[in-house]
Amino acid sequence: MRRLVLLSLLALGSLALAASPALAAGGKRKPTHGGGTTTWQVTVENLTPPGAGAPGSQPLSPPLVVVHAPWADVWSVGDYASRGVAAIAQDADNAVLETILPGTRGVRSVETVAGGPIPSGASRTFTVETHGLARRLSLVSMLVNTNDGFTGLDSLPLHGPHTVLTVRAYDAGAEKNNQLATSIPGPCCGHPFVGDPEIAPIAPHPGIVDGVGDLTSALFGWAEPVARITIDRVG
C-alpha cells in the first residue's frame, strides 16, 4: 500500500488560481570547500494542456531540487531509477531522497520546492545556492496523472547570467504504464496507491496511449516539452 503523499493534490483547483512564486523550503545543506557562493533564481513552468478541470492534464508534483558536484548523480536516461527517484515518479514521494541524499558525497543541498503541486499553465519560483565544486542542479517532479512519469533536470551545470531550457517527460521504468485508475495516484483517479511494478531503464515517456486502461489522450495527454525552466543568477 502506497503512502498517502499526494493528499495536497485535492486542493489543486485553488492552486491553479493562485500560482504565485514561492521560495523553496525544508532544505538540508552540507558545506562544500573551495570557491564562492552564488545564488540562482529558478522558475519551473508547467507546459502541459489545461485538460479536464483546474489542475489540468498533468499537474507537476512539488519538485525535488538537488545542488551537487559533478561526481554526485541523481538520475540519468538509460540508467535504472533509484528507489528514491522511483518513489517520486510513482507517488510524488520526495521523502526517500530527502533522507538519503544529504549523506551522499558531493551533495550540497536537497530541497522540496514549497507551494504544493504546479498545475498546468502555472509556474513556481524558488532559489538555490551553489558553492565551490557543487555547481550542478538536478530536479525531479512527477506528472501526477501517470503511473511513473516524471520530468526534471539531470546534473545541469549552472553558469551564465540567464538560461532558459525546456524539458520532456520520462518514464521511470518502475511501474507498468497500465493507465488504470486503480494504479494512478493523481486527481484523475481518486488518489489510489497500488502499483503495478516493472524493472526497466529510465526512458522518454510514450505519453498517454488511447485504448490502454482508463485514461484518454484528449484529457490527460501532452505534447513535448512538458516544462520550461528559467534560471537567473541573482547573487
Secondary structure, DSSP 8 states (H G I E B T S, - for coil): ------GGGGGHHHHTT-------EEEEE----SS-EEEEEEEEEE-S---SSTT-S--B---EEEEE-TT--S--TTS---HHHHHHHHH---HHHHHHGGGSTTEEEEEE-SSS-B-TT-EEEEEEEEETTB-EEEEEEEBTTSSSEEEEEEEEE--SSEEEEEE--EE-SSB-----TTT--STTTT------B-----EE-----TTSTT--HHHH---S--EEEEEEE--
